[in-house]
Amino acid sequence: SATCSSPVQVPQPLLPLPTAAAQQLDELLADLGHTESKLAVAGQGAEVPAEPSLDNMLGSLTRDLQELGITAAPTGVCAACHKPIAGKVLTVLGKTWHPEHFACTHCGQELGGRSFFERDGLPYCEEDYHQAFSPRCAYCAGPIYQKVLTALDQTWHPEHFFCTHCGKVFGDDGFHERNGKPYCRQDFLDMFAPKCRGCERPVMDDYLSALQGVWHPECFVCADCLNGFADGSFFELEGRPYCEQHFYQRQGSICHGCGCPVTGRCVTAAGRKYHPEHFICSYCLGKLQKGSYCERSDKMYCQTCHKKLFL
């Protein structure tokens, strides 16, 4: 069955009494509204101004607040624009900045969330810092970002310091310098070291100086028999050294009788040279007189022996 009952009254929430702080807030809002109305009346009939900049807006807001007796204490002065910072502040390099004003000194790119480099108290992005201040490679002229190699009073990328001739990077042997350029040991010796007159290879250590050139000691030998010069004396012919025997042999000054060099008086017969004491008959060994001899099979005979043996 249905039961009737009187409606129950729902209690209404109680409104709190206004406090002194609330009253001050109401007064502030009323004053702001009054200020807005004054600005609106002042702007009637005037041309629409250009959109104000952020700095002008902040300046106007600060002045309006000051007219209302409200002073906003700045958190610092921006090192870039030298104006007070009322909002977010960035503290870097011992100075305060508007976040949007902390930028690369060269290109102007903001650095707030990026790594940067400092020079003389000024910030730079990585690229501009290296382009302006990093050492330059003597080979490619580019800035050196990381490891730097110093040689020949210049700086180099380690991978760009190599032999000027063969292009190989230097190892434990180091390098040699010529006219301000680096060379590996092998190329330096091949290109610039004096060459031995005997073997044409570079002379690096001990050497002999003779015949207007330098020689390895083991290469300074007779050009014919390849024997060294025991007593240090030699004979020169056409720029080459010879022992006495082969020098006179090449000069045609070897005694046909004894095979030794003819250095003094000599007898020339049948296109050959003889020591006077060796110009003798091949059979009787008697001394021959020039103009009174006979030749047979490359041998000399007196006329008597020649008749006896061959006629």
C-alpha positions in Angstrom: 0.0 0.0 0.0 1.1 3.5 -0.6 2.1 5.6 2.3 1.9 9.4 2.2 4.5 11.5 4.0 5.3 15.1 4.2 8.1 16.3 2.0 11.5 16.6 3.7 13.2 20.0 3.3 16.8 19.8 2.0 19.2 22.0 4.0 20.9 24.8 2.0 24.7 25.3 2.5 25.7 28.3 4.5 27.7 31.1 2.8 30.7 32.2 4.8 30.9 35.8 5.9 33.4 37.9 3.8 36.8 38.2 5.3 39.1 41.2 5.2 41.3 39.5 2.6 38.3 38.9 0.4 37.1 42.5 0.7 40.6 43.7 -0.4 40.5 41.3 -3.4 37.1 42.7 -4.4 38.4 46.2 -4.2 41.4 45.3 -6.3 39.2 43.8 -9.0 37.0 46.8 -8.9 40.0 49.1 -9.3 41.3 47.0 -12.2 37.9 47.2 -13.9 37.9 51.0 -13.4 41.3 51.2 -15.0 40.2 49.1 -18.0 37.2 51.4 -18.5 39.5 54.4 -18.4 41.7 52.8 -21.1 38.7 52.0 -23.2 37.3 55.5 -23.0 40.7 57.0 -23.9 41.0 54.7 -26.9 37.6 55.6 -28.4 37.8 57.3 -31.8 41.6 56.6 -32.1 43.3 54.5 -34.7 43.9 50.9 -33.7 47.5 50.8 -32.5 50.0 48.2 -33.6 50.2 45.1 -31.5 52.4 46.0 -28.6 55.7 44.1 -27.9 56.2 41.9 -25.0 58.5 44.4 -23.3 55.9 47.2 -23.8 53.1 45.0 -22.4 55.2 44.1 -19.4 56.1 47.8 -18.9 52.4 48.8 -19.1 51.4 46.1 -16.6 54.1 47.2 -14.2 53.0 50.8 -14.4 49.3 49.9 -13.9 50.2 47.8 -10.9 52.2 50.6 -9.5 49.2 53.0 -9.9 47.2 50.5 -7.9 49.9 50.4 -5.2 51.1 47.0 -6.1 54.9 46.6 -6.6 56.3 43.5 -8.3 59.9 42.9 -7.1 62.1 41.9 -10.1 64.2 38.7 -9.7 67.2 40.3 -11.5 68.4 42.3 -14.4 68.9 40.6 -17.8 72.5 40.6 -18.8 71.5 41.0 -22.5 68.8 43.7 -22.5 69.6 45.2 -19.1 65.9 45.3 -18.1 64.3 43.8 -15.0 63.3 40.2 -15.0 59.7 39.8 -13.7 59.0 36.2 -14.7 61.2 33.2 -15.4 64.9 33.8 -14.8 67.9 31.9 -16.1 71.1 32.2 -14.1 74.2 31.3 -16.1 77.9 32.5 -16.1 77.2 34.4 -12.8 74.5 36.5 -14.4 70.7 36.5 -14.8 69.0 36.4 -18.2 65.5 36.4 -19.7 65.4 32.8 -21.0 64.8 34.1 -24.6 67.8 36.5 -24.3 70.4 33.8 -23.4 71.6 33.3 -26.9 74.8 32.7 -28.9 76.9 35.9 -29.1 77.6 35.2 -32.8 74.5 33.7 -34.5 71.9 34.7 -31.9 70.5 31.2 -31.5 68.8 30.6 -28.1 70.9 28.4 -25.8 68.5 27.8 -23.0 68.2 24.0 -23.5 71.5 23.4 -25.3 75.2 23.0 -24.4 77.3 26.1 -25.0 80.8 27.4 -24.7 82.1 30.5 -22.9 84.7 33.0 -24.0 85.5 36.2 -22.2 82.2 35.9 -20.3 80.1 35.6 -23.4 78.2 32.4 -24.5 78.6 30.8 -27.9 76.9 27.8 -29.5 79.3 24.9 -30.2 79.6 25.5 -34.0 80.4 29.2 -33.7 82.8 28.7 -30.8 84.9 26.2 -32.7 84.8 28.3 -35.9 86.0 31.4 -34.0 88.4 30.1 -31.3 89.4 26.4 -31.9 92.9 25.7 -33.3 93.0 25.1 -37.1 94.4 22.0 -38.8 97.4 22.9 -41.0 96.3 20.4 -43.6 92.5 21.0 -44.0 92.3 24.4 -42.3 89.2 23.2 -40.4 88.7 23.7 -36.7 89.9 20.9 -34.4 87.1 19.8 -32.1 88.7 17.1 -30.0 92.3 15.8 -30.1 94.9 18.2 -31.4 98.4 17.2 -32.5 101.1 19.9 -32.4 104.1 19.6 -34.8 106.3 21.8 -36.9 104.9 24.8 -35.0 101.4 24.1 -36.3 98.3 22.2 -35.1 96.8 19.2 -36.9 94.0 16.7 -36.8 95.8 13.5 -35.8 94.5 11.7 -38.9 95.8 14.6 -41.1 99.4 14.5 -40.0 101.0 12.1 -42.5 103.9 11.8 -45.0 103.7 14.5 -47.6 104.9 12.0 -50.3 103.3 8.6 -49.6 100.4 9.7 -47.4 101.0 7.2 -44.6 100.4 8.2 -41.0 103.6 8.3 -39.0 104.4 5.4 -36.8 107.1 4.8 -34.1 109.8 6.0 -36.5 108.5 9.5 -36.3 109.0 11.9 -39.1 111.6 14.1 -40.9 111.1 17.7 -42.0 112.0 19.3 -45.2 110.9 22.9 -46.2 108.2 22.8 -43.4 106.7 19.6 -44.6 106.7 16.2 -42.8 108.1 13.0 -44.5 108.4 9.4 -43.3 112.0 8.1 -42.9 112.0 6.0 -46.1 110.7 8.8 -48.4 112.9 11.4 -46.8 116.0 9.4 -47.4 115.0 8.4 -51.0 114.1 12.0 -51.9 116.7 14.1 -50.0 119.6 12.0 -48.6 122.8 12.1 -50.7 123.2 9.0 -52.9 126.2 6.6 -52.9 128.1 6.9 -56.2 128.6 3.2 -56.2 125.1 1.7 -55.5 122.9 4.8 -55.9 121.2 4.1 -52.5 120.9 6.8 -49.8 123.9 7.3 -47.6 122.7 7.4 -44.0 125.6 6.7 -41.7 129.3 6.2 -42.4 130.5 7.4 -45.8 133.6 8.2 -47.8 133.9 11.4 -49.8 135.8 11.0 -53.1 135.6 11.9 -56.8 133.2 14.8 -55.9 130.7 12.4 -54.4 129.9 10.3 -51.3 130.2 6.5 -51.1 129.3 3.7 -48.7 132.7 2.4 -47.5 131.9 -1.0 -48.9 131.0 0.5 -52.3 134.3 2.4 -52.8 136.1 -0.4 -54.8 137.9 -0.8 -58.1 135.3 -0.6 -60.9 136.8 -3.6 -62.6 137.9 -6.1 -60.0 135.7 -4.9 -57.2 138.5 -5.1 -54.7 138.9 -2.4 -52.1 141.9 -0.1 -51.9 144.0 -1.5 -49.1 146.4 1.4 -48.9 143.7 4.0 -49.6 145.2 5.0 -52.9 143.3 4.6 -56.2 143.3 5.8 -59.8 140.5 7.7 -61.4 139.2 7.3 -64.9 136.0 8.9 -66.2 134.8 9.5 -62.7 135.3 5.9 -61.5 138.0 4.5 -59.1 140.4 1.8 -60.3 143.2 -0.1 -58.8 146.6 0.5 -60.5 146.5 -2.7 -62.5 143.1 -2.0 -64.1 143.7 1.7 -64.5 146.7 1.1 -66.7 145.0 -1.8 -68.4 142.2 0.4 -69.5 144.7 3.0 -70.6 146.5 0.4 -72.6 149.6 0.8 -70.5 150.2 -2.8 -69.5 153.5 -4.4 -70.4 152.8 -7.2 -72.9 155.8 -9.1 -71.5 155.1 -9.2 -67.8 151.4 -8.0 -67.6 152.3 -5.2 -65.1 151.6 -1.5 -65.6 154.1 0.5 -67.5 154.6 3.7 -65.4 157.9 4.9 -66.7 159.9 4.4 -69.9 158.3 2.0 -72.3 158.8 0.4 -75.7 155.8 0.3 -78.2 155.9 -2.4 -80.8 153.1 -4.0 -82.9 150.6 -1.8 -81.1 151.7 -3.1 -77.6 153.7 -1.6 -74.8 156.7 -3.2 -73.0 159.0 -2.4 -70.2 162.3 -1.9 -72.0 163.7 -4.9 -70.1 160.8 -7.1 -71.1 161.1 -6.4 -74.8 163.0 -9.6 -75.6 163.1 -12.5 -78.0 160.6 -15.2 -77.0 163.0 -17.9 -77.8 166.5 -16.8 -76.8 165.3 -14.2 -74.4 167.8 -11.8 -75.9 167.1 -8.1 -75.7 165.4 -6.8 -78.9 166.1 -3.6 -80.6 163.3 -1.6 -82.0 163.2 -2.1 -85.7 165.1 -5.4 -85.6 162.6 -7.9 -84.5 160.0 -10.2 -86.1 156.5 -11.1 -84.9 154.9 -14.5 -85.0 151.7 -15.6 -83.4 151.6 -12.6 -81.1 155.2 -13.2 -80.0 158.4 -11.3 -80.6 161.6 -12.9 -82.0 165.0 -11.7 -82.9 165.7 -12.1 -86.6 168.2 -15.0 -86.0 165.7 -17.1 -84.0 162.9 -16.2 -86.4 164.9 -17.6 -89.3 165.9 -20.6 -87.4 162.4 -21.5 -86.2 160.2 -20.5 -89.1 162.2 -20.2 -92.3 
